[in-house]
Amino acid sequence: MATLATPGVLLGNTSKLCFRRPPHLSPKLKSVSSELGFVTSQLSGIKISYNLPDVAKPNPISSPFAPALQPVARRICPFTGKKANRANKVSFSNHKTKKLQFVNLQYKKVWWEAGKRYVKLRLSTKALKTIEKNGLDAVAKKAGIDLRKE
């Protein structure tokens, strides 16, 4: 028979050791412990689990899904349409392996004369040369890009 030494701790037979939530827990610790299903000791870092009613346990299936990864910008120039080229990497022994040759994309602040402000763009170096030659408005109009949203 197990004896109760302090509230929340059972002594005696350790094969079926069960901890109940002590009634003197603070409200903050109660909310943390009801969410996690265990209480962590501040001094030793030991997890002390206890029995929870089935109602208080969070359901992992019905919990809202939040993706951990953020969307990544594509490696395509919006002005010229350039994208990665599939090529062969050729070794000295003429062994060919597939590789991608990416576009030289740069983040650049370009002065937009019609809007009287700088526009931050991610464009290829080829598009940058084209903008210097023809102007930002002409290149954006040809590519179908609305600079007011940039």
C-alpha positions as CSV (number, residue, x, y, z in Angstrom):
1,M,0.0,0.0,0.0
2,A,1.4,3.4,-1.0
3,T,1.5,6.2,1.5
4,L,1.0,9.9,0.6
5,A,4.0,11.8,2.0
6,T,3.2,15.3,0.5
7,P,0.3,16.4,-1.6
8,G,0.9,15.1,-5.2
9,V,3.6,12.6,-4.4
10,L,3.1,8.9,-3.8
11,L,5.6,6.7,-2.0
12,G,5.8,3.0,-1.9
13,N,5.3,0.6,-4.8
14,T,7.1,2.2,-7.8
15,S,5.8,-0.3,-10.4
16,K,2.4,1.5,-10.6
17,L,3.4,5.0,-9.6
18,C,0.8,7.6,-10.4
19,F,0.9,11.3,-9.6
20,R,-2.2,13.4,-9.0
21,R,-2.3,17.1,-9.4
22,P,-1.7,18.8,-6.0
23,P,-4.6,21.2,-5.0
24,H,-2.2,24.0,-4.1
25,L,-0.8,24.5,-7.6
26,S,-0.9,28.1,-8.8
27,P,-3.5,29.0,-11.6
28,K,-0.6,29.7,-14.0
29,L,1.0,26.3,-13.4
30,K,-2.4,24.6,-13.7
31,S,-2.9,26.0,-17.2
32,V,0.6,25.0,-18.3
33,S,0.3,21.6,-16.8
34,S,-3.2,21.0,-18.2
35,E,-1.9,21.8,-21.7
36,L,1.2,19.7,-21.5
37,G,0.1,16.8,-19.4
38,F,3.1,17.1,-17.1
39,V,4.7,19.4,-14.7
40,T,8.4,20.2,-15.0
41,S,10.4,20.7,-11.9
42,Q,12.2,24.1,-11.8
43,L,15.2,22.7,-9.9
44,S,16.0,19.4,-11.5
45,G,14.2,19.5,-14.9
46,I,12.4,16.2,-14.2
47,K,9.0,15.8,-15.9
48,I,6.4,14.7,-13.4
49,S,3.4,13.3,-15.3
50,Y,-0.1,12.9,-13.8
51,N,-3.4,11.6,-14.9
52,L,-5.6,14.0,-16.8
53,P,-9.3,13.5,-17.7
54,D,-9.8,12.8,-21.3
55,V,-11.6,16.1,-21.8
56,A,-8.6,18.2,-20.8
57,K,-6.1,16.5,-23.2
58,P,-5.7,18.4,-26.4
59,N,-6.6,16.5,-29.6
60,P,-3.6,16.6,-32.0
61,I,-5.7,15.9,-35.0
62,S,-8.2,18.8,-34.5
63,S,-5.5,21.3,-33.7
64,P,-5.0,24.0,-36.4
65,F,-2.2,23.3,-38.8
66,A,0.4,26.0,-39.2
67,P,3.0,25.4,-41.9
68,A,6.6,25.8,-40.6
69,L,8.0,26.8,-44.0
70,Q,7.5,30.2,-45.6
71,P,6.9,30.5,-49.3
72,V,10.2,31.0,-51.2
73,A,10.6,33.4,-54.1
74,R,11.0,31.7,-57.5
75,R,14.2,32.0,-59.3
76,I,12.7,33.6,-62.4
77,C,13.2,37.1,-63.6
78,P,9.8,38.8,-63.9
79,F,11.0,41.2,-66.6
80,T,12.8,38.9,-69.0
81,G,11.3,35.5,-68.1
82,K,14.7,34.0,-67.7
83,K,14.8,30.9,-65.5
84,A,17.2,28.1,-64.6
85,N,18.9,26.1,-67.4
86,R,19.4,22.4,-67.1
87,A,22.9,21.5,-68.1
88,N,25.5,18.8,-67.8
89,K,28.4,18.9,-65.4
90,V,31.2,17.2,-67.2
91,S,34.1,15.7,-65.3
92,F,37.6,15.0,-66.5
93,S,36.6,11.4,-67.3
94,N,33.7,12.8,-69.4
95,H,31.1,11.6,-66.9
96,K,28.0,13.8,-67.2
97,T,25.8,14.7,-64.3
98,K,22.7,17.0,-64.4
99,K,22.9,20.4,-62.8
100,L,21.0,23.7,-62.8
101,Q,22.5,27.0,-64.0
102,F,20.5,29.6,-62.1
103,V,19.8,33.1,-63.3
104,N,21.9,35.9,-61.9
105,L,19.1,37.6,-59.8
106,Q,19.8,40.7,-57.8
107,Y,17.8,42.8,-55.4
108,K,18.0,46.3,-56.7
109,K,16.4,49.6,-55.9
110,V,15.6,51.4,-59.2
111,W,14.4,55.0,-59.6
112,W,10.9,55.1,-61.1
113,E,10.5,58.5,-62.7
114,A,6.7,58.3,-63.1
115,G,6.1,57.4,-59.5
116,K,8.9,59.8,-58.2
117,R,10.2,57.1,-55.9
118,Y,12.5,54.1,-55.7
119,V,11.1,50.6,-56.4
120,K,12.8,47.6,-54.9
121,L,13.0,44.8,-57.6
122,R,14.4,41.4,-57.9
123,L,15.7,41.2,-61.4
124,S,18.4,39.6,-63.5
125,T,21.4,41.5,-64.6
126,K,20.2,41.2,-68.2
127,A,17.0,42.9,-67.2
128,L,19.0,45.6,-65.5
129,K,20.9,46.4,-68.7
130,T,17.6,46.4,-70.6
131,I,16.1,48.9,-68.1
132,E,19.2,51.1,-68.4
133,K,18.8,51.1,-72.2
134,N,15.0,51.4,-72.6
135,G,13.8,52.8,-69.3
136,L,11.9,51.2,-66.4
137,D,8.4,52.1,-67.6
138,A,8.9,50.6,-71.1
139,V,10.3,47.4,-69.8
140,A,7.7,47.0,-67.1
141,K,4.9,47.7,-69.6
142,K,6.2,45.1,-72.0
143,A,6.5,42.5,-69.2
144,G,3.0,43.4,-67.9
145,I,4.2,44.4,-64.4
146,D,2.4,47.0,-62.4
147,L,5.0,49.1,-60.6
148,R,2.5,50.7,-58.2
149,K,2.2,47.3,-56.4
150,E,6.0,47.0,-56.0
